[in-house]
Amino acid sequence: MRKLILALFMITGFTAATFAQGDSVVVKKTGSWGLNFANVGLSNWAAGGENSIALGTVFNTKIERTHGQNRWVNQFDFALGGAKVGDQGFRKTDDNIILLSKYSHTIDDNWSYAISGIFRTQLLEGLKFTPAPTPTDPGAETSQKISNFMAPGYLTINLGIEYDPSEVFTLSISPAAGKFTFVSDDELSAAGAFGVEPGEKARAEFGSNVLAVLDLPIMDNISFKSTLNFFSAYNTFGNVDTNWETLLVMKVNKWFNATFGTQLIYDDDILIPQADGAAPKRAIQFKHVLNFGVNFSLFTTED
């Protein structure tokens, strides 16, 4: 772990020194914040249903520095959402923290050397709720903690080449890639969650990584982004961890928009609890999030 931190400081120092040379540095900064709200209220409603409130927030910021053949991108994405249905308390529906830093050096019009680091985790505890009715409370439930902040946390470091033929498509191929899984929660660590050995707090894998990004403007006020990531460790080569995220953004005007996002995950090291009580097994994880709300452009600058 100390060697990893030292390597990250060396990479950051080298990148900063590269951009300190010369005087033609172009810096572009963008940032936005969104807020989503939904409410259903019922009174003497013959068709049935329950009152509900849903809240969500999304924050994104990105800084790009370009200096000749060198490009350094830093990005932070955060999303958090929850919902209350009927007499239930608020329950988490969305929770993401993503940090990305990438340095690339252009070889020709389409190809670059690149090194990147991507960190992912969540902010709040994740719970799984299971019905546990009693004679006095038919709607009673039990909860089980299945995730937490830094449980899991994922850090991938990729070294390779990048193919960038257009403004809408990028393909990164990294034959030297490290994937680090962290489980800092004592209870989840003891259970061997997310592929770590029981009682351990971290797991390191070395392998190859492929990342394809499509960022496509479909028409005025409508855009689509797809990020597809494959990682395979060399000691279990052929077992491919997959993370595929898509986001469709539809802007009504400069303030209001609608977004529809999906995420598909398959990780060979993660066993998913089964609803019927059967033994946990490997399975595809899938999530979709549909949001309507307001979006504020915090800043867009270039100098």
C-alpha positions in Angstrom: 0.0 0.0 0.0 2.9 2.4 0.8 4.5 1.7 -2.5 1.2 2.4 -4.3 0.8 5.8 -2.5 4.4 6.6 -3.3 3.8 5.8 -7.0 0.8 8.0 -7.1 2.8 10.9 -5.6 5.5 10.4 -8.1 3.1 10.4 -11.0 1.4 13.5 -9.7 4.7 15.2 -9.3 5.9 14.3 -12.7 2.7 15.5 -14.3 2.8 18.8 -12.4 6.4 19.3 -13.4 5.6 18.7 -17.0 2.8 21.3 -17.0 5.0 23.8 -15.2 7.4 23.9 -18.2 6.7 26.4 -21.0 4.0 29.0 -21.0 1.2 27.7 -23.3 -1.2 25.9 -20.9 -4.9 25.8 -21.7 -7.1 25.1 -18.7 -10.8 24.3 -19.1 -13.0 23.9 -16.0 -16.7 22.8 -15.8 -19.0 22.1 -12.9 -22.7 21.4 -12.4 -25.1 20.6 -9.6 -28.5 19.0 -9.9 -31.4 18.5 -7.5 -34.3 16.1 -8.1 -37.6 15.8 -6.2 -40.7 13.7 -6.5 -43.8 13.5 -4.4 -47.0 11.5 -4.3 -49.8 12.4 -1.8 -53.0 10.4 -1.5 -56.1 11.0 0.6 -59.2 8.7 0.4 -57.8 7.4 -2.9 -60.1 4.5 -4.0 -57.5 2.9 -6.3 -55.0 2.5 -3.4 -51.3 3.3 -3.1 -49.0 5.0 -0.6 -47.6 8.5 -0.1 -44.0 8.9 -1.2 -41.2 11.4 -1.3 -38.0 11.0 -3.3 -34.9 13.2 -3.2 -31.7 13.1 -5.1 -28.6 15.2 -5.9 -25.9 15.0 -8.4 -22.6 17.0 -8.5 -19.9 16.9 -11.3 -16.8 18.8 -11.8 -14.0 18.4 -14.4 -10.6 20.2 -15.0 -8.6 19.7 -18.2 -5.1 21.1 -18.6 -3.6 20.9 -22.1 0.1 21.8 -22.8 1.4 20.9 -26.2 1.3 17.1 -26.5 0.4 16.7 -22.8 -3.1 16.5 -21.4 -4.1 16.1 -17.7 -7.8 15.5 -16.8 -9.2 15.5 -13.2 -12.8 14.7 -12.6 -15.1 14.3 -9.5 -18.6 12.8 -9.7 -21.0 12.5 -6.8 -24.6 11.2 -6.6 -26.9 10.5 -3.6 -30.6 9.8 -3.5 -33.2 8.4 -1.2 -36.9 7.7 -1.0 -39.6 7.3 1.6 -42.7 5.2 0.8 -45.6 5.0 3.2 -44.6 4.6 6.8 -41.0 3.4 6.0 -38.1 5.6 6.8 -35.9 7.1 4.1 -34.0 4.5 2.2 -31.0 5.0 -0.1 -31.6 4.6 -3.8 -28.4 6.0 -5.3 -24.9 6.5 -3.8 -21.7 7.1 -5.9 -18.4 8.8 -5.4 -16.0 8.7 -8.4 -12.6 10.3 -8.7 -10.6 10.2 -11.9 -7.2 11.5 -12.9 -5.6 10.8 -16.3 -2.4 12.0 -17.9 -1.8 11.4 -21.6 1.0 12.3 -24.1 0.1 12.5 -27.8 2.1 10.3 -30.2 0.2 11.3 -33.4 -3.3 12.5 -34.4 -5.1 9.4 -33.0 -2.8 7.7 -30.5 -1.4 8.7 -27.0 0.5 7.2 -24.1 -1.7 7.3 -21.0 -1.7 6.6 -17.3 -4.9 6.9 -15.2 -6.2 6.3 -11.8 -9.9 5.8 -11.0 -11.3 5.5 -7.5 -14.9 4.5 -6.6 -16.8 4.1 -3.4 -20.0 5.3 -1.7 -20.9 7.6 1.2 -23.5 5.9 3.3 -24.2 2.4 4.7 -26.1 0.1 2.3 -28.8 -2.2 3.8 -30.8 -5.1 2.5 -34.3 -5.4 3.9 -36.1 -8.7 4.3 -39.8 -9.2 5.3 -40.1 -10.5 8.9 -43.9 -10.3 9.7 -45.1 -10.8 13.2 -48.7 -11.2 14.5 -48.7 -7.6 15.7 -46.8 -6.1 12.8 -47.4 -7.9 9.4 -45.2 -5.4 7.6 -42.1 -5.8 9.9 -38.7 -6.2 8.2 -35.2 -7.0 9.2 -32.2 -5.2 7.8 -28.7 -6.5 7.0 -25.7 -4.3 6.2 -24.2 -5.2 2.8 -22.0 -2.2 2.1 -20.5 1.0 3.6 -18.1 3.8 3.0 -14.9 2.2 1.6 -16.6 -1.2 1.7 -16.2 -1.6 -1.1 -13.7 1.0 -2.4 -12.1 0.3 -5.7 -8.9 1.8 -7.1 -7.6 1.0 -10.6 -4.4 2.3 -12.0 -3.9 1.8 -15.7 -0.8 2.2 -17.9 -1.1 1.9 -21.7 -2.1 3.5 -24.9 -5.2 5.5 -25.9 -6.9 5.6 -29.3 -8.8 8.9 -29.8 -10.0 9.1 -33.4 -12.8 11.6 -32.9 -14.4 13.9 -30.3 -17.0 11.3 -29.4 -15.0 8.1 -29.0 -12.0 7.0 -27.0 -10.5 3.5 -26.5 -7.9 2.9 -23.8 -5.8 -0.3 -23.7 -3.8 -0.9 -20.6 -1.7 -4.2 -20.5 -0.3 -3.0 -17.1 -3.2 -2.4 -14.8 -3.7 -2.7 -11.0 -7.0 -3.2 -9.3 -7.3 -2.7 -5.6 -10.4 -3.6 -3.6 -10.8 -2.2 -0.1 -13.3 -3.3 2.6 -12.6 -1.1 5.7 -15.8 -2.1 7.5 -14.9 -4.7 10.2 -18.1 -6.7 9.9 -18.0 -7.0 6.1 -14.2 -7.7 6.2 -14.8 -10.6 8.6 -17.4 -12.0 6.2 -15.0 -11.9 3.3 -17.2 -9.5 1.3 -16.3 -8.3 -2.2 -13.7 -10.9 -2.7 -11.2 -10.1 0.1 -10.0 -12.8 2.4 -12.0 -13.0 5.6 -10.5 -10.6 8.1 -8.5 -8.7 5.4 -9.1 -5.1 4.5 -7.7 -5.0 1.0 -7.1 -7.2 -2.1 -4.7 -6.4 -5.0 -4.8 -7.8 -8.5 -2.6 -7.2 -11.5 -3.9 -7.6 -15.0 -5.0 -5.8 -18.2 -7.7 -3.2 -18.6 -9.8 -2.0 -21.6 -11.9 1.1 -21.4 -14.2 2.4 -24.2 -16.0 5.7 -23.9 -18.7 7.0 -26.3 -19.9 10.6 -25.7 -22.4 11.3 -28.4 -24.5 14.5 -28.9 -27.7 13.0 -30.4 -29.5 16.3 -31.2 -30.0 19.7 -29.7 -30.4 19.3 -25.9 -30.1 15.5 -26.0 -26.8 13.7 -25.3 -25.8 10.1 -24.6 -22.7 8.7 -22.9 -21.6 5.1 -22.6 -18.5 3.9 -20.6 -17.6 0.2 -20.9 -14.7 -1.2 -18.8 -13.2 -4.7 -18.8 -10.5 -5.9 -16.4 -9.0 -9.4 -16.2 -6.3 -10.4 -13.7 -3.4 -12.3 -15.1 -3.5 -15.0 -12.4 -7.2 -15.8 -13.4 -7.0 -14.6 -17.0 -10.3 -15.1 -18.8 -12.4 -14.1 -15.8 -13.4 -10.7 -16.9 -14.8 -8.0 -14.5 -17.2 -5.8 -16.3 -18.6 -2.3 -15.5 -20.9 -0.7 -18.1 -22.5 2.7 -17.4 -24.8 4.7 -19.7 -26.3 8.2 -19.2 -29.0 9.8 -21.4 -29.4 13.6 -20.7 -32.4 15.5 -22.1 -32.5 19.2 -21.4 -35.8 21.0 -21.3 -34.1 24.4 -21.0 -31.0 25.8 -19.2 -32.5 24.9 -15.8 -34.6 21.8 -16.1 -33.6 18.4 -17.4 -34.3 14.7 -17.3 -31.7 11.9 -17.1 -31.8 8.2 -17.4 -28.8 6.2 -16.3 -27.9 2.5 -16.1 -25.1 0.5 -14.6 -24.3 -3.1 -15.2 -21.6 -4.9 -13.1 -20.2 -8.4 -13.2 -17.4 -9.2 -10.8 -16.2 -12.7 -10.6 -15.2 -12.2 -7.0 -18.6 -10.9 -5.7 -21.2 -13.4 -4.5 -24.8 -12.0 -4.5 -27.2 -13.1 -1.7 -30.3 -14.8 -3.2 -33.9 -13.8 -2.3 -35.0 -17.4 -1.8 -32.3 -18.1 0.9 -30.1 -20.2 -1.4 -26.3 -19.9 -1.2 -24.9 -16.6 -2.6 -23.7 -16.9 -6.2 -22.1 -14.9 -9.0 -24.6 -12.8 -10.9 -25.0 -9.7 -13.0 -25.8 -6.6 -11.1 -28.0 -4.0 -12.8 -29.2 -0.6 -11.7 -31.2 2.1 -13.5 -32.0 5.7 -12.3 -34.6 8.0 -13.9 -34.4 11.6 -12.7 -36.4 14.8 -13.4 -35.2 18.0 -11.8 -33.2 21.2 -12.0 -29.6 21.5 -13.0 -27.3 24.5 -12.3 -24.1 25.1 -14.2 -21.8 26.2 -11.5 -19.0 27.3 -13.8 -17.6 26.8 -17.3 -14.2 28.6 -17.9 -11.3 28.3 -20.2 -8.0 30.1 -20.0 
